[in-house]
Amino acid sequence: MKHLYFFLNDFFQELAFTDFLASASSVIICITAIWLLAFIVFFITRKISVSFIHRMVLKTTSDWDDFLLHRKVFTALSHLPSAFIFYFTYNFSEIKVVDEILLRGSLIYFVVIASMVLNRLVRAGLDIYNTTLYAQTRSIKGYAQLLHILIYFVAGIFIISFIAGKSPIYLLTGLGAIAAVLLLVFKDTILGLVASIQLSANNMVKPGDWIEMPNHNADGTVIDISLNTVKVQNGDKTITMIPTYALVSESFNNWKGMEESGGRRIKRSINIDMKSVKFCDPALLEKLKKFRLISDYVENKQKEITESNKSLNIDENDTLNSRRQTNLGIFRKYMEAYLANNPMISKEMTFVVRYLQPTEKGIPLEIYVFSKEQRLNDYESIQADIFDHILAVIPEFELNIFQNPTGSDILEFIKNH
């Protein structure tokens, strides 16, 4: 390129150009030639070499090279020959300022290429990791984003050092003075990094988990975990963005355990009017013996009670001292039998029908079981069927559901009195 410069310089001087004008014209033409040569080399490298690599990748059986091709790592590498052209042809003129600018420009070009290649390698590495089994329990997207930030940061340091003509080490030592400012600027990033490490190390949450975080109006599936935010798709298909560090500093519910257990909890109660609880008379016992699910229980229990009263010489008509069955107790046993015979209720998980603390609204009878179905529609359908049956069958036990008086209750009371 030097020969071209001197040739053009002599040619323009023969045309009566001034020294400055001849030199400037020669520099412009040489720089244009360098740019044109670099572009042609880049075009050839990209079209021929990358196309050849593309064909080779398609023939291989491994997948990692497909991700490198998809992330255009080889396209970024195709800039290298052009960068070498700029680097080895920068000192063609007698003007030191031009040579210095071209040298710094070529070095910056190398830095840009290196940052492009490294960032695309990180993306390709993340894609490869996401195909492994580890990605199902550990998300490293936050670490990948941190690497992107570090690459851009180091590239920026080198670019500034080349522009200023200073050593990168000189700039790095000066960063200590603005460390406090950097901490403020990158506060969310630093908090997100720490949170990402804790979330991953402790396996607190991963993409695909169903989490509930009322403080952030989030109740749905985690679809993405990044360095700064966690993206949650709610049941109504809206998207909620939660700061990553909020999952560490605040509480949230992760329904992963429920999904992995193979069941979904049903925990509901009905309030029974305590005034309707009573001892069973012979007529009611005969009626309840007709229920297939509890006929054996009622009969066997009555035999046990009769024998117990006889052994104590207590008359069965003695309501104060004799043992007797209650309609509420038999109803609780009926619900246990009914749920035990329901094929959609898990028998291996917690299975309880119990009384809770009585209140001014009656005595709560709670059902604490697990449905085999976890999908919302099927789960709600099973739960609805159970309580539909309870409300329909409970009058047969001569029990009443507690309900606050309504307008119709008041009208009926007025009519009767």
C-alpha positions as CSV (number, residue, x, y, z in Angstrom):
1,M,0.0,0.0,0.0
2,K,3.0,2.3,0.5
3,H,4.0,1.9,-3.1
4,L,0.5,2.9,-4.2
5,Y,0.6,5.9,-1.9
6,F,3.9,7.2,-3.2
7,F,2.9,6.5,-6.8
8,L,-0.3,8.5,-6.4
9,N,1.5,11.3,-4.5
10,D,4.1,11.6,-7.4
11,F,1.3,11.5,-9.9
12,F,-0.7,14.3,-8.3
13,Q,2.4,16.4,-7.9
14,E,3.1,16.1,-11.6
15,L,-0.4,17.4,-12.1
16,A,0.7,20.6,-10.3
17,F,-1.1,19.6,-7.0
18,T,0.3,21.2,-3.9
19,D,2.1,18.9,-1.5
20,F,-0.7,18.9,1.0
21,L,-3.4,18.4,-1.6
22,A,-1.4,15.6,-3.3
23,S,-0.8,13.9,0.0
24,A,-4.4,14.2,1.1
25,S,-5.8,12.9,-2.2
26,S,-3.4,10.0,-2.1
27,V,-4.5,9.2,1.5
28,I,-8.2,9.3,0.6
29,I,-7.7,7.0,-2.4
30,C,-5.6,4.5,-0.4
31,I,-8.1,4.4,2.4
32,T,-10.9,3.9,-0.1
33,A,-8.8,1.1,-1.6
34,I,-8.2,-0.5,1.8
35,W,-11.9,-0.3,2.6
36,L,-12.8,-1.8,-0.8
37,L,-10.3,-4.6,-0.4
38,A,-11.5,-5.4,3.1
39,F,-15.1,-5.4,2.0
40,I,-14.3,-7.8,-0.9
41,V,-12.3,-10.1,1.4
42,F,-15.2,-10.1,4.0
43,F,-17.7,-10.8,1.2
44,I,-15.7,-13.7,-0.1
45,T,-15.0,-15.1,3.4
46,R,-18.6,-14.8,4.4
47,K,-20.1,-16.3,1.2
48,I,-17.5,-19.0,0.5
49,S,-16.1,-20.0,3.9
50,V,-19.3,-19.7,5.9
51,S,-21.3,-21.5,3.2
52,F,-18.7,-24.3,3.3
53,I,-18.9,-24.5,7.1
54,H,-22.7,-24.5,6.8
55,R,-22.6,-27.5,4.6
56,M,-20.2,-29.3,6.9
57,V,-22.3,-28.6,10.0
58,L,-25.4,-30.1,8.3
59,K,-23.5,-33.3,7.7
60,T,-22.3,-33.8,11.3
61,T,-24.3,-35.7,13.8
62,S,-23.6,-33.5,16.8
63,D,-25.8,-30.6,17.8
64,W,-23.4,-28.1,19.3
65,D,-22.1,-26.9,15.9
66,D,-25.8,-26.3,14.8
67,F,-26.2,-23.9,17.7
68,L,-22.9,-22.1,16.7
69,L,-24.2,-21.8,13.2
70,H,-27.6,-20.6,14.5
71,R,-26.0,-17.9,16.6
72,K,-23.8,-16.8,13.7
73,V,-20.5,-17.4,15.4
74,F,-18.8,-18.2,12.1
75,T,-20.3,-15.0,10.5
76,A,-18.6,-12.9,13.3
77,L,-15.3,-14.7,12.7
78,S,-15.5,-13.9,9.0
79,H,-14.6,-10.3,9.9
80,L,-11.2,-11.3,11.0
81,P,-9.5,-11.3,7.5
82,S,-10.8,-7.7,7.0
83,A,-9.5,-6.7,10.4
84,F,-6.0,-8.0,9.5
85,I,-6.1,-6.1,6.3
86,F,-6.7,-2.9,8.2
87,Y,-4.0,-3.7,10.7
88,F,-1.2,-4.6,8.3
89,T,-1.9,-1.7,5.9
90,Y,-2.3,1.2,8.4
91,N,1.3,2.6,8.1
92,F,1.3,3.4,4.3
93,S,1.6,7.2,4.4
94,E,4.0,9.8,5.7
95,I,1.3,11.4,7.8
96,K,1.6,10.0,11.4
97,V,-1.8,11.2,12.4
98,V,-3.5,9.2,9.7
99,D,-1.4,6.1,10.5
100,E,-2.2,6.5,14.2
101,I,-6.0,6.8,13.5
102,L,-5.9,3.8,11.2
103,L,-4.0,1.7,13.8
104,R,-6.4,2.6,16.6
105,G,-9.3,2.0,14.3
106,S,-8.0,-1.5,13.4
107,L,-7.5,-2.4,17.0
108,I,-11.0,-1.2,17.9
109,Y,-12.2,-3.4,15.0
110,F,-10.5,-6.4,16.6
111,V,-12.1,-5.6,19.9
112,V,-15.5,-5.4,18.3
113,I,-15.0,-8.7,16.5
114,A,-13.8,-10.4,19.7
115,S,-16.8,-9.1,21.7
116,M,-19.2,-10.3,18.9
117,V,-17.7,-13.7,18.9
118,L,-17.6,-14.1,22.7
119,N,-21.2,-12.9,23.1
120,R,-22.5,-15.3,20.4
121,L,-20.5,-18.1,21.9
122,V,-22.2,-17.4,25.3
123,R,-25.6,-17.5,23.6
124,A,-24.8,-20.7,21.8
125,G,-23.5,-22.2,25.0
126,L,-26.7,-21.3,26.8
127,D,-28.7,-22.9,24.0
128,I,-26.7,-26.1,24.3
129,Y,-27.1,-26.1,28.1
130,N,-30.9,-25.7,27.7
131,T,-31.0,-29.0,25.8
132,T,-29.6,-30.9,28.8
133,L,-31.5,-32.3,31.8
134,Y,-29.8,-29.9,34.1
135,A,-31.6,-27.0,32.5
136,Q,-34.9,-28.4,33.9
137,T,-33.8,-27.7,37.5
138,R,-31.1,-25.0,37.1
139,S,-31.4,-21.9,35.0
140,I,-28.1,-20.2,34.0
141,K,-29.6,-17.4,31.9
142,G,-28.6,-14.9,34.7
143,Y,-25.0,-16.0,34.5
144,A,-25.0,-15.7,30.7
145,Q,-26.3,-12.2,31.0
146,L,-23.6,-11.4,33.5
147,L,-21.0,-12.6,31.0
148,H,-22.5,-10.4,28.3
149,I,-22.2,-7.4,30.7
150,L,-18.6,-8.3,31.5
151,I,-17.7,-8.8,27.8
152,Y,-19.2,-5.4,26.9
153,F,-17.5,-3.8,29.9
154,V,-14.0,-5.1,29.1
155,A,-14.5,-4.3,25.4
156,G,-15.5,-0.7,26.4
157,I,-12.4,-0.4,28.5
158,F,-10.2,-1.5,25.6
159,I,-11.9,0.8,23.1
160,I,-11.6,3.8,25.4
161,S,-8.0,3.0,26.0
162,F,-7.2,2.8,22.3
163,I,-9.1,6.1,21.6
164,A,-7.3,7.8,24.5
165,G,-4.0,6.2,23.7
166,K,-3.6,4.9,27.2
167,S,-3.0,1.4,28.6
168,P,-6.1,-0.5,29.6
169,I,-4.4,-1.2,33.0
170,Y,-4.2,2.6,33.5
171,L,-8.0,2.9,33.0
172,L,-8.7,-0.1,35.3
173,T,-6.8,1.4,38.2
174,G,-8.8,4.6,37.8
175,L,-12.1,2.7,38.2
176,G,-11.6,2.5,42.0
177,A,-12.4,6.2,42.3
178,I,-15.8,5.7,40.7
179,A,-16.6,2.3,42.3
180,A,-19.4,3.8,44.4
181,V,-21.0,5.3,41.3
182,L,-20.8,2.0,39.5
183,L,-22.4,0.2,42.5
184,L,-25.3,2.6,42.3
185,V,-25.6,2.3,38.5
186,F,-25.5,-1.5,38.6
187,K,-27.3,-2.0,41.9
188,D,-30.2,-4.0,40.3
189,T,-27.7,-6.1,38.3
190,I,-25.7,-6.9,41.4
191,L,-28.8,-7.8,43.4
192,G,-30.1,-9.8,40.5
193,L,-26.8,-11.7,40.2
194,V,-26.7,-12.6,43.9
195,A,-30.4,-13.6,43.8
196,S,-29.8,-15.7,40.7
197,I,-27.0,-17.6,42.4
198,Q,-29.2,-18.2,45.5
199,L,-32.2,-19.3,43.4
200,S,-30.1,-21.7,41.4
201,A,-28.0,-23.1,44.2
202,N,-31.0,-23.7,46.5
203,N,-33.3,-24.9,43.6
204,M,-35.9,-22.4,44.7
205,V,-37.5,-21.8,41.4
206,K,-37.0,-22.7,37.8
207,P,-38.8,-22.2,34.4
208,G,-42.0,-24.2,34.4
209,D,-42.7,-23.9,38.1
210,W,-46.1,-22.6,39.2
211,I,-45.5,-19.8,41.8
212,E,-47.8,-17.5,43.6
213,M,-46.7,-14.1,44.8
214,P,-49.7,-11.9,45.8
215,N,-47.5,-8.8,46.5
216,H,-46.7,-8.7,42.8
217,N,-50.0,-9.9,41.5
218,A,-48.3,-13.1,40.2
219,D,-50.0,-16.5,40.1
220,G,-48.9,-18.6,37.3
221,T,-46.0,-20.4,35.5
222,V,-42.5,-19.1,35.4
223,I,-41.6,-18.8,31.7
224,D,-38.2,-17.0,31.9
225,I,-35.6,-16.2,34.6
226,S,-33.1,-13.5,33.7
227,L,-30.5,-11.5,35.6
228,N,-32.9,-8.8,36.6
229,T,-36.4,-10.1,36.1
230,V,-38.5,-13.3,36.4
231,K,-41.3,-13.5,33.9
232,V,-44.5,-15.2,35.1
233,Q,-47.5,-16.0,32.9
234,N,-50.6,-15.9,35.0
235,G,-53.7,-18.0,34.6
236,D,-55.5,-15.3,32.6
237,K,-52.5,-15.2,30.2
238,T,-51.2,-11.9,31.4
239,I,-47.5,-11.5,32.0
240,T,-46.1,-10.3,35.4
241,M,-42.5,-9.2,35.7
242,I,-40.9,-9.7,39.1
243,P,-37.5,-8.5,40.1
244,T,-35.2,-11.5,40.6
245,Y,-34.0,-10.3,44.0
246,A,-37.7,-10.1,45.2
247,L,-37.9,-13.9,45.1
248,V,-35.1,-14.0,47.7
249,S,-36.1,-11.0,49.8
250,E,-39.8,-11.7,49.9
251,S,-41.9,-14.8,50.4
252,F,-43.7,-16.7,47.6
253,N,-45.4,-20.0,47.1
254,N,-44.0,-22.6,44.8
255,W,-46.4,-25.3,43.8
256,K,-43.7,-27.5,42.4
257,G,-44.0,-29.9,45.3
258,M,-47.7,-30.3,44.6
259,E,-47.0,-31.0,41.0
260,E,-44.3,-33.5,41.7
261,S,-46.3,-35.3,44.3
262,G,-48.9,-36.4,41.8
263,G,-51.9,-34.9,43.7
264,R,-53.5,-31.6,44.5
265,R,-54.9,-30.7,47.9
266,I,-58.6,-30.3,48.6
267,K,-59.0,-28.5,51.8
268,R,-62.5,-27.1,52.4
269,S,-65.0,-27.2,55.2
270,I,-68.8,-26.8,55.6
271,N,-70.4,-25.3,58.8
272,I,-73.0,-27.5,60.3
273,D,-75.7,-26.0,62.5
274,M,-74.9,-27.3,66.0
275,K,-78.6,-27.3,66.9
276,S,-79.2,-30.1,64.4
277,V,-76.7,-32.4,66.1
278,K,-78.4,-35.1,68.1
279,F,-78.5,-38.8,69.2
280,C,-79.8,-41.2,66.6
281,D,-83.2,-42.8,67.5
282,P,-84.0,-46.3,66.2
283,A,-85.9,-44.9,63.2
284,L,-83.0,-42.8,62.1
285,L,-80.6,-45.7,62.6
286,E,-82.7,-48.0,60.5
287,K,-82.8,-45.3,57.8
288,L,-79.0,-44.9,57.8
289,K,-78.4,-48.6,57.6
290,K,-79.8,-48.4,54.1
291,F,-76.8,-46.4,53.0
292,R,-74.6,-49.0,51.3
293,L,-71.3,-47.2,52.2
294,I,-72.0,-47.2,56.0
295,S,-74.5,-50.0,56.6
296,D,-71.9,-52.3,58.1
297,Y,-70.4,-49.5,60.2
298,V,-73.8,-48.4,61.6
299,E,-74.7,-52.0,62.4
300,N,-71.4,-53.0,63.9
301,K,-71.1,-49.8,65.9
302,Q,-74.6,-50.3,67.3
303,K,-73.8,-53.8,68.4
304,E,-70.6,-52.6,70.1
305,I,-72.6,-49.9,71.9
306,T,-75.4,-52.3,73.0
307,E,-72.9,-54.8,74.4
308,S,-71.0,-51.9,76.2
309,N,-74.3,-50.7,77.8
310,K,-75.2,-54.2,78.9
311,S,-71.9,-54.8,80.5
312,L,-72.4,-51.7,82.5
313,N,-76.0,-52.5,83.3
314,I,-77.2,-49.3,81.6
315,D,-80.5,-49.0,80.0
316,E,-80.3,-47.9,76.4
317,N,-83.2,-45.4,77.0
318,D,-81.0,-43.7,79.7
319,T,-79.9,-40.8,77.6
320,L,-77.6,-39.5,80.3
321,N,-75.5,-42.5,80.9
322,S,-75.7,-44.8,77.9
323,R,-73.6,-44.7,74.8
324,R,-75.4,-43.7,71.7
325,Q,-74.5,-42.8,68.1
326,T,-74.9,-39.3,66.8
327,N,-76.0,-38.2,63.4
328,L,-72.9,-36.0,63.0
329,G,-70.6,-38.9,63.9
330,I,-72.2,-41.2,61.4
331,F,-72.2,-38.5,58.7
332,R,-68.4,-38.0,59.2
333,K,-67.9,-41.8,58.7
334,Y,-70.1,-41.6,55.7
335,M,-67.9,-38.9,54.2
336,E,-64.8,-40.9,54.9
337,A,-66.3,-43.9,53.1
338,Y,-67.6,-41.8,50.2
339,L,-64.2,-40.2,49.6
340,A,-62.4,-43.6,50.0
341,N,-64.6,-45.0,47.3
342,N,-64.0,-42.0,45.0
343,P,-61.5,-43.2,42.3
344,M,-60.2,-39.6,41.8
345,I,-59.1,-39.2,45.4
346,S,-55.6,-40.4,46.4
347,K,-55.4,-42.9,49.1
348,E,-51.6,-42.7,49.5
349,M,-51.6,-39.0,50.5
350,T,-53.1,-37.3,53.5
351,F,-56.7,-38.4,53.9
352,V,-58.6,-36.7,56.8
353,V,-62.2,-35.8,57.5
354,R,-62.2,-33.8,60.8
355,Y,-64.0,-31.3,63.0
356,L,-62.5,-27.8,63.5
357,Q,-63.0,-25.4,66.4
358,P,-66.7,-24.6,66.7
359,T,-67.5,-20.9,66.1
360,E,-70.6,-18.7,66.1
361,K,-71.3,-20.0,62.6
362,G,-71.5,-23.7,63.7
363,I,-69.1,-26.6,63.8
364,P,-66.9,-26.8,60.6
365,L,-66.5,-30.3,59.1
366,E,-63.3,-30.1,57.1
367,I,-62.3,-32.4,54.2
368,Y,-58.5,-32.6,53.8
369,V,-57.7,-35.0,50.9
370,F,-55.7,-34.9,47.7
371,S,-57.1,-35.1,44.1
372,K,-55.3,-37.3,41.6
373,E,-55.9,-34.7,39.0
374,Q,-53.8,-31.5,39.1
375,R,-55.2,-29.7,36.1
376,L,-57.4,-26.8,37.2
377,N,-60.6,-27.8,35.3
378,D,-60.5,-31.4,36.4
379,Y,-59.5,-30.5,39.9
380,E,-62.3,-28.0,40.4
381,S,-64.8,-30.5,38.8
382,I,-63.9,-33.2,41.4
383,Q,-64.1,-30.7,44.2
384,A,-67.5,-29.4,43.1
385,D,-68.9,-33.0,42.8
386,I,-67.9,-33.7,46.3
387,F,-69.5,-30.7,47.8
388,D,-72.6,-31.0,45.6
389,H,-73.0,-34.5,47.1
390,I,-72.5,-33.2,50.7
391,L,-75.1,-30.5,50.4
392,A,-77.6,-32.9,48.8
393,V,-77.1,-35.8,51.2
394,I,-76.7,-34.1,54.6
395,P,-80.5,-33.6,55.2
396,E,-80.8,-37.4,55.1
397,F,-78.8,-37.4,58.4
398,E,-81.2,-34.8,59.8
399,L,-78.4,-32.2,59.9
400,N,-78.6,-28.6,58.8
401,I,-76.0,-26.4,57.1
402,F,-75.4,-23.2,58.9
403,Q,-76.5,-20.1,56.9
404,N,-77.0,-16.6,58.0
405,P,-80.7,-15.5,57.8
406,T,-81.8,-14.1,54.5
407,G,-84.7,-12.1,53.4
408,S,-86.8,-15.2,52.6
409,D,-86.1,-16.6,56.1
410,I,-87.4,-13.5,57.7
411,L,-90.5,-13.5,55.5
412,E,-91.2,-17.1,56.4
413,F,-90.8,-16.4,60.1
414,I,-93.3,-13.5,59.8
415,K,-95.8,-15.7,58.0
416,N,-95.6,-18.4,60.6
417,H,-95.9,-16.0,63.6
